[in-house]
Every structure is written in structure tokens, then in C-alpha cells.
Amino acid sequence: MDYFAVNKPVPYYEQFYHSIKQMIFDGVFAPGDRIVETQLAKDFNVSKSPIREAIRMLERDGLVILDEKSRVIVYKPTLEDVEEIYFCRKALESFAVAHTTKIATDDEIASIEKLLNDTEIAIQNKEDAQSIIKLNEMFHNHIIDYTKNNRLQKQLSELRSLMYFFRIMNYKGENRAEVILEQHRGIFALIKSRKAEKASEAMVHHLQQDLDNLTAYLNKLNN
């Protein structure tokens, strides 16, 4: 991937925001790494101003932080952070899936099923991890979008970048793609049969298992 390719009609700072974010997701910048604005400006062959604005957007997302010397550092998750975000996800997404189960149209339910089938094909074809992770993210996003609850969507969208960051880490482990797909199919079966309470319980269980896997990965990383 060419991280430094730019598209002129889109504001530079927005392009740099997406490029740097993808570099973080791809591990070019690892958690705890320092990002030097002057070096990025040189790499992109631009002034520091749009780079600085892109960094502000990444800081807003929670993907970078400023240390005590105002240096830009890639966010390094703590167990406390992960537990707090998954607490929010379990509360909000369990409500979302129950509500979607009640009100989703047949076409919307069919679109979730197609997404799961596409995910299975991607796994069978051994597509790259990022493609499968994006499909997994879309499963959750479909459920949230089909609530048609703008305020719920807004609350979760504010966590979207960190949630995706955690999804990449959560993909680590044996047969994770297959395990996640199986759990998604279990949730979907309850949505399709309009069992709202059971779907809510299944979502909480799925997110708890994600949290357990992520916690084990972070503990291993830090030991």
C-alpha cells in the first residue's frame, strides 16, 4: 500500500489523517511509538500544518496521545481502557441488537445474512486479515444502523476508531476468524427468528469472549 499517495480534491489534512490512521492499524506505527510531525511532513512533502491538523483528528479519536513533553505517541491500550470500552459496547450493542431484531425489515436481515456469507467466503479464500476484520466490523455496524437510533449511532461512532484498533488485536489467536464468524452466525440466527432477548444475551456473551481473548493477548504482550 502506498501510504503517501494523495488525492488533490480531498483536503490534504484529511488524506493524511486517513493515511496515518491506516499506518497505525497496519502496525507501521506500533503502540507506544513516537510520531514525528516534521518527519511526516518531509515524507508527504508538505508543510507541517496539515500534518498537525491530522494529528489533532487522531488525538480526538484516541489513537494518539501527547506525552508530558508534548510528543505525539501512538496509543498503547491498557487493560482498564479495554474493559471500559467493552463495558460501553456490551451496554449499547446489546440494546442495539434487541431493537434491530424487533424492527429490522426482511431486506435488512437479508443484507446481514449476505454479509456473513461474504465473510465465510473471504475466510475460505484466505483473504488478508484486514479484509475479514472490516467484514466483522460491518456486521456490528449493520446491527447498529438498523436500530435507526441516531443518538445510539453517534455514541458508538465516537468509539469507532478505538474499537477497530481493538478488533485488529482481537484477531490474534488460533482460528479467530472462524470463531468470530460462528458467534456472529449464532447472533444472526436469533435476529432472523426475532428472538430479541436471546439476541441481546448472545451479543453480550460474544463481546465478553472478545474481551477475554483481548485481555489474554495484552497480558501476553506485556509479560
Secondary structure by P-SEA (a helix, b strand, c coil): cccccccccccaaaaaaaaaaaaaaaccccccbbbbaaaaaaaacccaaaaaaaaaaaaaaccbbbccccccccccccaaaaaaaaaaaaaaaaaaaaaaaacccaaaaaaaaaaaaaaaaaaaacccaaaaaaaaaaaaaaaaaacccaaaaaaaaaaaaaaaaaaaaaacccaaaaaaaaaaaaaaaaaaacaaaaaaaaaaaaaaaaaaaaaaaaaaaac
